Amino acid sequence: MQASRSGFELAAEWVRATAEAIEACSCSDGCPSCVQSPKCGNRNSPLSKQGR
Ligand SMILES: [Zn+2]
């Protein structure tokens, strides 16, 4: 069986998907709908659009 993908690779993929979601949003500074996902589990720690 092939080794599963590394955590780094999965994290990079998650970051890329998040960045795409933020870019797709029409806001300029980030809003709850793009920087906070109800599925991410850390809703009290909003991400920064400047941080990517
Ligand atoms: Zn937004």
mmCIF file of the protein (N, C-alpha, C, O) and its ligand, coordinates in Angstrom:
data_MODEL
# 
_entry.id   MODEL 
# 
loop_
_entity.id 
_entity.type 
_entity.pdbx_number_of_molecules 
1 polymer     1 
2 non-polymer 1 
# 
_entity_poly.entity_id                      1 
_entity_poly.type                           'polypeptide(L)' 
_entity_poly.nstd_linkage                   no 
_entity_poly.nstd_monomer                   no 
_entity_poly.pdbx_seq_one_letter_code       MQASRSGFELAAEWVRATAEAIEACSCSDGCPSCVQSPKCGNRNSPLSKQGR 
_entity_poly.pdbx_seq_one_letter_code_can   MQASRSGFELAAEWVRATAEAIEACSCSDGCPSCVQSPKCGNRNSPLSKQGR 
_entity_poly.pdbx_strand_id                 A 
# 
loop_
_entity_poly_seq.entity_id 
_entity_poly_seq.num 
_entity_poly_seq.mon_id 
_entity_poly_seq.hetero 
1 1  MET n 
1 2  GLN n 
1 3  ALA n 
1 4  SER n 
1 5  ARG n 
1 6  SER n 
1 7  GLY n 
1 8  PHE n 
1 9  GLU n 
1 10 LEU n 
1 11 ALA n 
1 12 ALA n 
1 13 GLU n 
1 14 TRP n 
1 15 VAL n 
1 16 ARG n 
1 17 ALA n 
1 18 THR n 
1 19 ALA n 
1 20 GLU n 
1 21 ALA n 
1 22 ILE n 
1 23 GLU n 
1 24 ALA n 
1 25 CYS n 
1 26 SER n 
1 27 CYS n 
1 28 SER n 
1 29 ASP n 
1 30 GLY n 
1 31 CYS n 
1 32 PRO n 
1 33 SER n 
1 34 CYS n 
1 35 VAL n 
1 36 GLN n 
1 37 SER n 
1 38 PRO n 
1 39 LYS n 
1 40 CYS n 
1 41 GLY n 
1 42 ASN n 
1 43 ARG n 
1 44 ASN n 
1 45 SER n 
1 46 PRO n 
1 47 LEU n 
1 48 SER n 
1 49 LYS n 
1 50 GLN n 
1 51 GLY n 
1 52 ARG n 
# 
loop_
_struct_asym.id 
_struct_asym.entity_id 
A 1 
B 2 
# 
loop_
_chem_comp.id 
_chem_comp.type 
_chem_comp.mon_nstd_flag 
ALA 'L-peptide linking' y 
ARG 'L-peptide linking' y 
ASN 'L-peptide linking' y 
ASP 'L-peptide linking' y 
CYS 'L-peptide linking' y 
GLN 'L-peptide linking' y 
GLU 'L-peptide linking' y 
GLY 'peptide linking'   y 
ILE 'L-peptide linking' y 
LEU 'L-peptide linking' y 
LYS 'L-peptide linking' y 
MET 'L-peptide linking' y 
PHE 'L-peptide linking' y 
PRO 'L-peptide linking' y 
SER 'L-peptide linking' y 
THR 'L-peptide linking' y 
TRP 'L-peptide linking' y 
VAL 'L-peptide linking' y 
ZN  non-polymer         . 
# 
_pdbx_entity_nonpoly.entity_id   2 
_pdbx_entity_nonpoly.name        ? 
_pdbx_entity_nonpoly.comp_id     ZN 
# 
_pdbx_nonpoly_scheme.asym_id         B 
_pdbx_nonpoly_scheme.entity_id       2 
_pdbx_nonpoly_scheme.mon_id          ZN 
_pdbx_nonpoly_scheme.ndb_seq_num     1 
_pdbx_nonpoly_scheme.pdb_seq_num     101 
_pdbx_nonpoly_scheme.auth_seq_num    101 
_pdbx_nonpoly_scheme.pdb_mon_id      ZN 
_pdbx_nonpoly_scheme.auth_mon_id     ZN 
_pdbx_nonpoly_scheme.pdb_strand_id   A 
_pdbx_nonpoly_scheme.pdb_ins_code    . 
# 
loop_
_atom_site.group_PDB 
_atom_site.id 
_atom_site.type_symbol 
_atom_site.label_atom_id 
_atom_site.label_alt_id 
_atom_site.label_comp_id 
_atom_site.label_asym_id 
_atom_site.label_entity_id 
_atom_site.label_seq_id 
_atom_site.pdbx_PDB_ins_code 
_atom_site.Cartn_x 
_atom_site.Cartn_y 
_atom_site.Cartn_z 
_atom_site.occupancy 
_atom_site.B_iso_or_equiv 
_atom_site.pdbx_formal_charge 
_atom_site.auth_seq_id 
_atom_site.auth_comp_id 
_atom_site.auth_asym_id 
_atom_site.auth_atom_id 
_atom_site.pdbx_PDB_model_num 
ATOM   1   N  N  . MET A 1 1  ? 0.850   -1.209 0.000  1.00 0.00 ? 1   MET A N  1 
ATOM   2   C  CA . MET A 1 1  ? 0.000   0.000  0.000  1.00 0.00 ? 1   MET A CA 1 
ATOM   3   C  C  . MET A 1 1  ? 0.875   1.243  0.000  1.00 0.00 ? 1   MET A C  1 
ATOM   4   O  O  . MET A 1 1  ? 1.854   1.328  0.742  1.00 0.00 ? 1   MET A O  1 
ATOM   5   N  N  . GLN A 1 2  ? 0.527   2.169  -0.806 1.00 0.00 ? 2   GLN A N  1 
ATOM   6   C  CA . GLN A 1 2  ? 1.291   3.418  -0.871 1.00 0.00 ? 2   GLN A CA 1 
ATOM   7   C  C  . GLN A 1 2  ? 1.201   4.174  0.446  1.00 0.00 ? 2   GLN A C  1 
ATOM   8   O  O  . GLN A 1 2  ? 0.182   4.139  1.137  1.00 0.00 ? 2   GLN A O  1 
ATOM   9   N  N  . ALA A 1 3  ? 2.272   4.846  0.771  1.00 0.00 ? 3   ALA A N  1 
ATOM   10  C  CA . ALA A 1 3  ? 2.258   5.680  1.978  1.00 0.00 ? 3   ALA A CA 1 
ATOM   11  C  C  . ALA A 1 3  ? 1.253   6.816  1.790  1.00 0.00 ? 3   ALA A C  1 
ATOM   12  O  O  . ALA A 1 3  ? 1.115   7.382  0.705  1.00 0.00 ? 3   ALA A O  1 
ATOM   13  N  N  . SER A 1 4  ? 0.564   7.127  2.877  1.00 0.00 ? 4   SER A N  1 
ATOM   14  C  CA . SER A 1 4  ? -0.385  8.225  2.777  1.00 0.00 ? 4   SER A CA 1 
ATOM   15  C  C  . SER A 1 4  ? 0.359   9.543  2.581  1.00 0.00 ? 4   SER A C  1 
ATOM   16  O  O  . SER A 1 4  ? 1.544   9.654  2.894  1.00 0.00 ? 4   SER A O  1 
ATOM   17  N  N  . ARG A 1 5  ? -0.341  10.515 2.071  1.00 0.00 ? 5   ARG A N  1 
ATOM   18  C  CA . ARG A 1 5  ? 0.298   11.809 1.836  1.00 0.00 ? 5   ARG A CA 1 
ATOM   19  C  C  . ARG A 1 5  ? 0.716   12.442 3.163  1.00 0.00 ? 5   ARG A C  1 
ATOM   20  O  O  . ARG A 1 5  ? 0.074   12.248 4.195  1.00 0.00 ? 5   ARG A O  1 
ATOM   21  N  N  . SER A 1 6  ? 1.781   13.184 3.109  1.00 0.00 ? 6   SER A N  1 
ATOM   22  C  CA . SER A 1 6  ? 2.302   13.802 4.330  1.00 0.00 ? 6   SER A CA 1 
ATOM   23  C  C  . SER A 1 6  ? 1.353   14.869 4.857  1.00 0.00 ? 6   SER A C  1 
ATOM   24  O  O  . SER A 1 6  ? 0.552   15.438 4.116  1.00 0.00 ? 6   SER A O  1 
ATOM   25  N  N  . GLY A 1 7  ? 1.465   15.124 6.143  1.00 0.00 ? 7   GLY A N  1 
ATOM   26  C  CA . GLY A 1 7  ? 0.634   16.166 6.742  1.00 0.00 ? 7   GLY A CA 1 
ATOM   27  C  C  . GLY A 1 7  ? 0.924   17.514 6.107  1.00 0.00 ? 7   GLY A C  1 
ATOM   28  O  O  . GLY A 1 7  ? 0.028   18.341 5.935  1.00 0.00 ? 7   GLY A O  1 
ATOM   29  N  N  . PHE A 1 8  ? 2.206   17.726 5.758  1.00 0.00 ? 8   PHE A N  1 
ATOM   30  C  CA . PHE A 1 8  ? 2.564   19.003 5.116  1.00 0.00 ? 8   PHE A CA 1 
ATOM   31  C  C  . PHE A 1 8  ? 1.833   19.162 3.802  1.00 0.00 ? 8   PHE A C  1 
ATOM   32  O  O  . PHE A 1 8  ? 1.338   20.246 3.491  1.00 0.00 ? 8   PHE A O  1 
ATOM   33  N  N  . GLU A 1 9  ? 1.759   18.097 3.031  1.00 0.00 ? 9   GLU A N  1 
ATOM   34  C  CA . GLU A 1 9  ? 1.103   18.175 1.729  1.00 0.00 ? 9   GLU A CA 1 
ATOM   35  C  C  . GLU A 1 9  ? -0.386  18.467 1.898  1.00 0.00 ? 9   GLU A C  1 
ATOM   36  O  O  . GLU A 1 9  ? -0.961  19.276 1.171  1.00 0.00 ? 9   GLU A O  1 
ATOM   37  N  N  . LEU A 1 10 ? -0.998  17.793 2.870  1.00 0.00 ? 10  LEU A N  1 
ATOM   38  C  CA . LEU A 1 10 ? -2.412  18.040 3.124  1.00 0.00 ? 10  LEU A CA 1 
ATOM   39  C  C  . LEU A 1 10 ? -2.631  19.471 3.618  1.00 0.00 ? 10  LEU A C  1 
ATOM   40  O  O  . LEU A 1 10 ? -3.601  20.123 3.232  1.00 0.00 ? 10  LEU A O  1 
ATOM   41  N  N  . ALA A 1 11 ? -1.729  19.955 4.469  1.00 0.00 ? 11  ALA A N  1 
ATOM   42  C  CA . ALA A 1 11 ? -1.854  21.316 4.983  1.00 0.00 ? 11  ALA A CA 1 
ATOM   43  C  C  . ALA A 1 11 ? -1.720  22.320 3.848  1.00 0.00 ? 11  ALA A C  1 
ATOM   44  O  O  . ALA A 1 11 ? -2.464  23.299 3.784  1.00 0.00 ? 11  ALA A O  1 
ATOM   45  N  N  . ALA A 1 12 ? -0.767  22.075 2.950  1.00 0.00 ? 12  ALA A N  1 
ATOM   46  C  CA . ALA A 1 12 ? -0.564  22.983 1.825  1.00 0.00 ? 12  ALA A CA 1 
ATOM   47  C  C  . ALA A 1 12 ? -1.810  23.021 0.949  1.00 0.00 ? 12  ALA A C  1 
ATOM   48  O  O  . ALA A 1 12 ? -2.200  24.072 0.440  1.00 0.00 ? 12  ALA A O  1 
ATOM   49  N  N  . GLU A 1 13 ? -2.424  21.855 0.785  1.00 0.00 ? 13  GLU A N  1 
ATOM   50  C  CA . GLU A 1 13 ? -3.635  21.790 -0.035 1.00 0.00 ? 13  GLU A CA 1 
ATOM   51  C  C  . GLU A 1 13 ? -4.774  22.565 0.634  1.00 0.00 ? 13  GLU A C  1 
ATOM   52  O  O  . GLU A 1 13 ? -5.552  23.248 -0.031 1.00 0.00 ? 13  GLU A O  1 
ATOM   53  N  N  . TRP A 1 14 ? -4.855  22.445 1.965  1.00 0.00 ? 14  TRP A N  1 
ATOM   54  C  CA . TRP A 1 14 ? -5.898  23.154 2.706  1.00 0.00 ? 14  TRP A CA 1 
ATOM   55  C  C  . TRP A 1 14 ? -5.689  24.663 2.595  1.00 0.00 ? 14  TRP A C  1 
ATOM   56  O  O  . TRP A 1 14 ? -6.640  25.416 2.389  1.00 0.00 ? 14  TRP A O  1 
ATOM   57  N  N  . VAL A 1 15 ? -4.440  25.093 2.733  1.00 0.00 ? 15  VAL A N  1 
ATOM   58  C  CA . VAL A 1 15 ? -4.126  26.522 2.642  1.00 0.00 ? 15  VAL A CA 1 
ATOM   59  C  C  . VAL A 1 15 ? -4.492  27.058 1.263  1.00 0.00 ? 15  VAL A C  1 
ATOM   60  O  O  . VAL A 1 15 ? -5.049  28.148 1.134  1.00 0.00 ? 15  VAL A O  1 
ATOM   61  N  N  . ARG A 1 16 ? -4.172  26.281 0.240  1.00 0.00 ? 16  ARG A N  1 
ATOM   62  C  CA . ARG A 1 16 ? -4.474  26.708 -1.127 1.00 0.00 ? 16  ARG A CA 1 
ATOM   63  C  C  . ARG A 1 16 ? -5.989  26.828 -1.318 1.00 0.00 ? 16  ARG A C  1 
ATOM   64  O  O  . ARG A 1 16 ? -6.460  27.801 -1.906 1.00 0.00 ? 16  ARG A O  1 
ATOM   65  N  N  . ALA A 1 17 ? -6.743  25.862 -0.833 1.00 0.00 ? 17  ALA A N  1 
ATOM   66  C  CA . ALA A 1 17 ? -8.201  25.893 -0.967 1.00 0.00 ? 17  ALA A CA 1 
ATOM   67  C  C  . ALA A 1 17 ? -8.780  27.078 -0.207 1.00 0.00 ? 17  ALA A C  1 
ATOM   68  O  O  . ALA A 1 17 ? -9.722  27.719 -0.673 1.00 0.00 ? 17  ALA A O  1 
ATOM   69  N  N  . THR A 1 18 ? -8.218  27.367 0.960  1.00 0.00 ? 18  THR A N  1 
ATOM   70  C  CA . THR A 1 18 ? -8.686  28.501 1.755  1.00 0.00 ? 18  THR A CA 1 
ATOM   71  C  C  . THR A 1 18 ? -8.403  29.811 1.036  1.00 0.00 ? 18  THR A C  1 
ATOM   72  O  O  . THR A 1 18 ? -9.251  30.703 0.995  1.00 0.00 ? 18  THR A O  1 
ATOM   73  N  N  . ALA A 1 19 ? -7.205  29.921 0.469  1.00 0.00 ? 19  ALA A N  1 
ATOM   74  C  CA . ALA A 1 19 ? -6.830  31.136 -0.248 1.00 0.00 ? 19  ALA A CA 1 
ATOM   75  C  C  . ALA A 1 19 ? -7.761  31.356 -1.441 1.00 0.00 ? 19  ALA A C  1 
ATOM   76  O  O  . ALA A 1 19 ? -8.143  32.487 -1.740 1.00 0.00 ? 19  ALA A O  1 
ATOM   77  N  N  . GLU A 1 20 ? -8.119  30.271 -2.113 1.00 0.00 ? 20  GLU A N  1 
ATOM   78  C  CA . GLU A 1 20 ? -9.018  30.394 -3.253 1.00 0.00 ? 20  GLU A CA 1 
ATOM   79  C  C  . GLU A 1 20 ? -10.394 30.872 -2.795 1.00 0.00 ? 20  GLU A C  1 
ATOM   80  O  O  . GLU A 1 20 ? -11.028 31.679 -3.474 1.00 0.00 ? 20  GLU A O  1 
ATOM   81  N  N  . ALA A 1 21 ? -10.854 30.382 -1.660 1.00 0.00 ? 21  ALA A N  1 
ATOM   82  C  CA . ALA A 1 21 ? -12.159 30.785 -1.130 1.00 0.00 ? 21  ALA A CA 1 
ATOM   83  C  C  . ALA A 1 21 ? -12.139 32.257 -0.768 1.00 0.00 ? 21  ALA A C  1 
ATOM   84  O  O  . ALA A 1 21 ? -13.119 32.967 -0.995 1.00 0.00 ? 21  ALA A O  1 
ATOM   85  N  N  . ILE A 1 22 ? -11.026 32.725 -0.203 1.00 0.00 ? 22  ILE A N  1 
ATOM   86  C  CA . ILE A 1 22 ? -10.914 34.136 0.171  1.00 0.00 ? 22  ILE A CA 1 
ATOM   87  C  C  . ILE A 1 22 ? -10.863 35.006 -1.086 1.00 0.00 ? 22  ILE A C  1 
ATOM   88  O  O  . ILE A 1 22 ? -11.492 36.063 -1.139 1.00 0.00 ? 22  ILE A O  1 
ATOM   89  N  N  . GLU A 1 23 ? -10.121 34.564 -2.085 1.00 0.00 ? 23  GLU A N  1 
ATOM   90  C  CA . GLU A 1 23 ? -10.019 35.345 -3.313 1.00 0.00 ? 23  GLU A CA 1 
ATOM   91  C  C  . GLU A 1 23 ? -11.357 35.421 -4.032 1.00 0.00 ? 23  GLU A C  1 
ATOM   92  O  O  . GLU A 1 23 ? -11.647 36.408 -4.708 1.00 0.00 ? 23  GLU A O  1 
ATOM   93  N  N  . ALA A 1 24 ? -12.166 34.390 -3.890 1.00 0.00 ? 24  ALA A N  1 
ATOM   94  C  CA . ALA A 1 24 ? -13.448 34.346 -4.572 1.00 0.00 ? 24  ALA A CA 1 
ATOM   95  C  C  . ALA A 1 24 ? -14.460 35.276 -3.923 1.00 0.00 ? 24  ALA A C  1 
ATOM   96  O  O  . ALA A 1 24 ? -15.469 35.624 -4.537 1.00 0.00 ? 24  ALA A O  1 
ATOM   97  N  N  . CYS A 1 25 ? -14.195 35.684 -2.677 1.00 0.00 ? 25  CYS A N  1 
ATOM   98  C  CA . CYS A 1 25 ? -15.130 36.540 -1.956 1.00 0.00 ? 25  CYS A CA 1 
ATOM   99  C  C  . CYS A 1 25 ? -14.983 37.985 -2.441 1.00 0.00 ? 25  CYS A C  1 
ATOM   100 O  O  . CYS A 1 25 ? -13.901 38.398 -2.858 1.00 0.00 ? 25  CYS A O  1 
ATOM   101 N  N  . SER A 1 26 ? -16.057 38.734 -2.384 1.00 0.00 ? 26  SER A N  1 
ATOM   102 C  CA . SER A 1 26 ? -16.044 40.098 -2.894 1.00 0.00 ? 26  SER A CA 1 
ATOM   103 C  C  . SER A 1 26 ? -15.573 41.124 -1.878 1.00 0.00 ? 26  SER A C  1 
ATOM   104 O  O  . SER A 1 26 ? -15.408 42.297 -2.214 1.00 0.00 ? 26  SER A O  1 
ATOM   105 N  N  . CYS A 1 27 ? -15.357 40.700 -0.652 1.00 0.00 ? 27  CYS A N  1 
ATOM   106 C  CA . CYS A 1 27 ? -14.908 41.648 0.361  1.00 0.00 ? 27  CYS A CA 1 
ATOM   107 C  C  . CYS A 1 27 ? -13.430 41.972 0.150  1.00 0.00 ? 27  CYS A C  1 
ATOM   108 O  O  . CYS A 1 27 ? -12.747 41.299 -0.622 1.00 0.00 ? 27  CYS A O  1 
ATOM   109 N  N  . SER A 1 28 ? -12.940 43.001 0.836  1.00 0.00 ? 28  SER A N  1 
ATOM   110 C  CA . SER A 1 28 ? -11.554 43.415 0.630  1.00 0.00 ? 28  SER A CA 1 
ATOM   111 C  C  . SER A 1 28 ? -10.639 43.017 1.776  1.00 0.00 ? 28  SER A C  1 
ATOM   112 O  O  . SER A 1 28 ? -9.444  42.807 1.565  1.00 0.00 ? 28  SER A O  1 
ATOM   113 N  N  . ASP A 1 29 ? -11.168 42.911 2.960  1.00 0.00 ? 29  ASP A N  1 
ATOM   114 C  CA . ASP A 1 29 ? -10.323 42.650 4.127  1.00 0.00 ? 29  ASP A CA 1 
ATOM   115 C  C  . ASP A 1 29 ? -10.579 41.295 4.777  1.00 0.00 ? 29  ASP A C  1 
ATOM   116 O  O  . ASP A 1 29 ? -9.944  40.940 5.770  1.00 0.00 ? 29  ASP A O  1 
ATOM   117 N  N  . GLY A 1 30 ? -11.496 40.562 4.218  1.00 0.00 ? 30  GLY A N  1 
ATOM   118 C  CA . GLY A 1 30 ? -11.835 39.288 4.842  1.00 0.00 ? 30  GLY A CA 1 
ATOM   119 C  C  . GLY A 1 30 ? -13.086 39.453 5.680  1.00 0.00 ? 30  GLY A C  1 
ATOM   120 O  O  . GLY A 1 30 ? -13.221 40.433 6.413  1.00 0.00 ? 30  GLY A O  1 
ATOM   121 N  N  . CYS A 1 31 ? -13.976 38.530 5.580  1.00 0.00 ? 31  CYS A N  1 
ATOM   122 C  CA . CYS A 1 31 ? -15.212 38.581 6.339  1.00 0.00 ? 31  CYS A CA 1 
ATOM   123 C  C  . CYS A 1 31 ? -15.491 37.178 6.874  1.00 0.00 ? 31  CYS A C  1 
ATOM   124 O  O  . CYS A 1 31 ? -14.864 36.214 6.435  1.00 0.00 ? 31  CYS A O  1 
ATOM   125 N  N  . PRO A 1 32 ? -16.417 37.055 7.810  1.00 0.00 ? 32  PRO A N  1 
ATOM   126 C  CA . PRO A 1 32 ? -16.693 35.739 8.396  1.00 0.00 ? 32  PRO A CA 1 
ATOM   127 C  C  . PRO A 1 32 ? -16.996 34.654 7.372  1.00 0.00 ? 32  PRO A C  1 
ATOM   128 O  O  . PRO A 1 32 ? -16.728 33.476 7.611  1.00 0.00 ? 32  PRO A O  1 
ATOM   129 N  N  . SER A 1 33 ? -17.549 35.047 6.240  1.00 0.00 ? 33  SER A N  1 
ATOM   130 C  CA . SER A 1 33 ? -17.930 34.016 5.277  1.00 0.00 ? 33  SER A CA 1 
ATOM   131 C  C  . SER A 1 33 ? -16.737 33.454 4.512  1.00 0.00 ? 33  SER A C  1 
ATOM   132 O  O  . SER A 1 33 ? -16.818 32.355 3.963  1.00 0.00 ? 33  SER A O  1 
ATOM   133 N  N  . CYS A 1 34 ? -15.638 34.190 4.469  1.00 0.00 ? 34  CYS A N  1 
ATOM   134 C  CA . CYS A 1 34 ? -14.508 33.677 3.697  1.00 0.00 ? 34  CYS A CA 1 
ATOM   135 C  C  . CYS A 1 34 ? -13.316 33.318 4.579  1.00 0.00 ? 34  CYS A C  1 
ATOM   136 O  O  . CYS A 1 34 ? -12.581 32.386 4.252  1.00 0.00 ? 34  CYS A O  1 
ATOM   137 N  N  . VAL A 1 35 ? -13.104 34.023 5.681  1.00 0.00 ? 35  VAL A N  1 
ATOM   138 C  CA . VAL A 1 35 ? -11.939 33.701 6.516  1.00 0.00 ? 35  VAL A CA 1 
ATOM   139 C  C  . VAL A 1 35 ? -12.302 32.789 7.675  1.00 0.00 ? 35  VAL A C  1 
ATOM   140 O  O  . VAL A 1 35 ? -11.418 32.261 8.349  1.00 0.00 ? 35  VAL A O  1 
ATOM   141 N  N  . GLN A 1 36 ? -13.589 32.599 7.911  1.00 0.00 ? 36  GLN A N  1 
ATOM   142 C  CA . GLN A 1 36 ? -13.998 31.703 8.980  1.00 0.00 ? 36  GLN A CA 1 
ATOM   143 C  C  . GLN A 1 36 ? -14.914 30.644 8.411  1.00 0.00 ? 36  GLN A C  1 
ATOM   144 O  O  . GLN A 1 36 ? -15.966 30.945 7.848  1.00 0.00 ? 36  GLN A O  1 
ATOM   145 N  N  . SER A 1 37 ? -14.502 29.413 8.565  1.00 0.00 ? 37  SER A N  1 
ATOM   146 C  CA . SER A 1 37 ? -15.326 28.324 8.100  1.00 0.00 ? 37  SER A CA 1 
ATOM   147 C  C  . SER A 1 37 ? -16.017 27.660 9.272  1.00 0.00 ? 37  SER A C  1 
ATOM   148 O  O  . SER A 1 37 ? -15.373 27.366 10.279 1.00 0.00 ? 37  SER A O  1 
ATOM   149 N  N  . PRO A 1 38 ? -17.315 27.415 9.165  1.00 0.00 ? 38  PRO A N  1 
ATOM   150 C  CA . PRO A 1 38 ? -18.026 26.748 10.247 1.00 0.00 ? 38  PRO A CA 1 
ATOM   151 C  C  . PRO A 1 38 ? -17.545 25.329 10.437 1.00 0.00 ? 38  PRO A C  1 
ATOM   152 O  O  . PRO A 1 38 ? -17.855 24.694 11.445 1.00 0.00 ? 38  PRO A O  1 
ATOM   153 N  N  . LYS A 1 39 ? -16.783 24.822 9.471  1.00 0.00 ? 39  LYS A N  1 
ATOM   154 C  CA . LYS A 1 39 ? -16.301 23.451 9.543  1.00 0.00 ? 39  LYS A CA 1 
ATOM   155 C  C  . LYS A 1 39 ? -14.887 23.350 10.097 1.00 0.00 ? 39  LYS A C  1 
ATOM   156 O  O  . LYS A 1 39 ? -14.407 22.257 10.397 1.00 0.00 ? 39  LYS A O  1 
ATOM   157 N  N  . CYS A 1 40 ? -14.223 24.497 10.232 1.00 0.00 ? 40  CYS A N  1 
ATOM   158 C  CA . CYS A 1 40 ? -12.797 24.433 10.568 1.00 0.00 ? 40  CYS A CA 1 
ATOM   159 C  C  . CYS A 1 40 ? -12.563 24.190 12.046 1.00 0.00 ? 40  CYS A C  1 
ATOM   160 O  O  . CYS A 1 40 ? -11.490 23.718 12.422 1.00 0.00 ? 40  CYS A O  1 
ATOM   161 N  N  . GLY A 1 41 ? -13.530 24.495 12.893 1.00 0.00 ? 41  GLY A N  1 
ATOM   162 C  CA . GLY A 1 41 ? -13.371 24.146 14.289 1.00 0.00 ? 41  GLY A CA 1 
ATOM   163 C  C  . GLY A 1 41 ? -12.634 25.174 15.131 1.00 0.00 ? 41  GLY A C  1 
ATOM   164 O  O  . GLY A 1 41 ? -12.497 24.969 16.337 1.00 0.00 ? 41  GLY A O  1 
ATOM   165 N  N  . ASN A 1 42 ? -12.151 26.273 14.553 1.00 0.00 ? 42  ASN A N  1 
ATOM   166 C  CA . ASN A 1 42 ? -11.491 27.313 15.347 1.00 0.00 ? 42  ASN A CA 1 
ATOM   167 C  C  . ASN A 1 42 ? -12.118 28.674 15.045 1.00 0.00 ? 42  ASN A C  1 
ATOM   168 O  O  . ASN A 1 42 ? -11.425 29.636 14.713 1.00 0.00 ? 42  ASN A O  1 
ATOM   169 N  N  . ARG A 1 43 ? -13.416 28.728 15.166 1.00 0.00 ? 43  ARG A N  1 
ATOM   170 C  CA . ARG A 1 43 ? -14.164 29.922 14.762 1.00 0.00 ? 43  ARG A CA 1 
ATOM   171 C  C  . ARG A 1 43 ? -13.788 31.130 15.606 1.00 0.00 ? 43  ARG A C  1 
ATOM   172 O  O  . ARG A 1 43 ? -14.060 32.265 15.215 1.00 0.00 ? 43  ARG A O  1 
ATOM   173 N  N  . ASN A 1 44 ? -13.175 30.905 16.739 1.00 0.00 ? 44  ASN A N  1 
ATOM   174 C  CA . ASN A 1 44 ? -12.787 32.029 17.580 1.00 0.00 ? 44  ASN A CA 1 
ATOM   175 C  C  . ASN A 1 44 ? -11.425 32.610 17.189 1.00 0.00 ? 44  ASN A C  1 
ATOM   176 O  O  . ASN A 1 44 ? -10.960 33.581 17.787 1.00 0.00 ? 44  ASN A O  1 
ATOM   177 N  N  . SER A 1 45 ? -10.804 32.017 16.201 1.00 0.00 ? 45  SER A N  1 
ATOM   178 C  CA . SER A 1 45 ? -9.513  32.510 15.755 1.00 0.00 ? 45  SER A CA 1 
ATOM   179 C  C  . SER A 1 45 ? -9.574  32.860 14.276 1.00 0.00 ? 45  SER A C  1 
ATOM   180 O  O  . SER A 1 45 ? -9.135  32.072 13.439 1.00 0.00 ? 45  SER A O  1 
ATOM   181 N  N  . PRO A 1 46 ? -10.112 34.028 13.941 1.00 0.00 ? 46  PRO A N  1 
ATOM   182 C  CA . PRO A 1 46 ? -10.252 34.406 12.536 1.00 0.00 ? 46  PRO A CA 1 
ATOM   183 C  C  . PRO A 1 46 ? -8.894  34.479 11.837 1.00 0.00 ? 46  PRO A C  1 
ATOM   184 O  O  . PRO A 1 46 ? -7.904  34.927 12.414 1.00 0.00 ? 46  PRO A O  1 
ATOM   185 N  N  . LEU A 1 47 ? -8.872  34.042 10.617 1.00 0.00 ? 47  LEU A N  1 
ATOM   186 C  CA . LEU A 1 47 ? -7.643  34.118 9.844  1.00 0.00 ? 47  LEU A CA 1 
ATOM   187 C  C  . LEU A 1 47 ? -7.481  35.527 9.291  1.00 0.00 ? 47  LEU A C  1 
ATOM   188 O  O  . LEU A 1 47 ? -8.452  36.271 9.156  1.00 0.00 ? 47  LEU A O  1 
ATOM   189 N  N  . SER A 1 48 ? -6.258  35.876 8.979  1.00 0.00 ? 48  SER A N  1 
ATOM   190 C  CA . SER A 1 48 ? -5.990  37.199 8.432  1.00 0.00 ? 48  SER A CA 1 
ATOM   191 C  C  . SER A 1 48 ? -5.778  37.108 6.931  1.00 0.00 ? 48  SER A C  1 
ATOM   192 O  O  . SER A 1 48 ? -5.059  36.233 6.448  1.00 0.00 ? 48  SER A O  1 
ATOM   193 N  N  . LYS A 1 49 ? -6.395  38.002 6.209  1.00 0.00 ? 49  LYS A N  1 
ATOM   194 C  CA . LYS A 1 49 ? -6.196  37.986 4.766  1.00 0.00 ? 49  LYS A CA 1 
ATOM   195 C  C  . LYS A 1 49 ? -4.770  38.422 4.421  1.00 0.00 ? 49  LYS A C  1 
ATOM   196 O  O  . LYS A 1 49 ? -4.242  38.074 3.365  1.00 0.00 ? 49  LYS A O  1 
ATOM   197 N  N  . GLN A 1 50 ? -4.164  39.180 5.315  1.00 0.00 ? 50  GLN A N  1 
ATOM   198 C  CA . GLN A 1 50 ? -2.794  39.632 5.080  1.00 0.00 ? 50  GLN A CA 1 
ATOM   199 C  C  . GLN A 1 50 ? -1.789  38.510 5.346  1.00 0.00 ? 50  GLN A C  1 
ATOM   200 O  O  . GLN A 1 50 ? -0.625  38.591 4.953  1.00 0.00 ? 50  GLN A O  1 
ATOM   201 N  N  . GLY A 1 51 ? -2.259  37.480 6.012  1.00 0.00 ? 51  GLY A N  1 
ATOM   202 C  CA . GLY A 1 51 ? -1.331  36.436 6.437  1.00 0.00 ? 51  GLY A CA 1 
ATOM   203 C  C  . GLY A 1 51 ? -0.992  35.407 5.385  1.00 0.00 ? 51  GLY A C  1 
ATOM   204 O  O  . GLY A 1 51 ? -0.136  34.556 5.627  1.00 0.00 ? 51  GLY A O  1 
ATOM   205 N  N  . ARG A 1 52 ? -1.615  35.446 4.249  1.00 0.00 ? 52  ARG A N  1 
ATOM   206 C  CA . ARG A 1 52 ? -1.362  34.412 3.263  1.00 0.00 ? 52  ARG A CA 1 
ATOM   207 C  C  . ARG A 1 52 ? -0.205  34.756 2.342  1.00 0.00 ? 52  ARG A C  1 
ATOM   208 O  O  . ARG A 1 52 ? 0.130   33.975 1.452  1.00 0.00 ? 52  ARG A O  1 
HETATM 209 ZN ZN . ZN  B 2 .  ? -15.052 37.742 2.531  1.00 0.00 2 101 ZN  A ZN 1 
# 
